[in-house]
Amino acid sequence: MQKKTLDGVTLETILSQLVDQYGWEDLAARIQIRCFISDPSIKSSLKFLRKTPWARQKVEQLFLEC
């Protein structure tokens, strides 16, 4: 089994794949940040994740694990 890496993968791609796989509700349960819980959208989540390194790290880690 090949291990995933973040090389060449944009944050938007990561987030889109996680939303497709888990849906917003399950994603919010796994990573409890407001942009996933309250009126979630790709655009608002990207804005938050780009400004918040600890949240982005959690999203990237979940992407690598799934």
Secondary structure as GFF3:
##gff-version 3
##sequence-region A 1 66
A	DSSP	alpha_helix	11	30	.	.	.	ID=ss1
A	DSSP	alpha_helix	34	37	.	.	.	ID=ss2
A	DSSP	alpha_helix	42	51	.	.	.	ID=ss3
A	DSSP	alpha_helix	53	65	.	.	.	ID=ss4
###
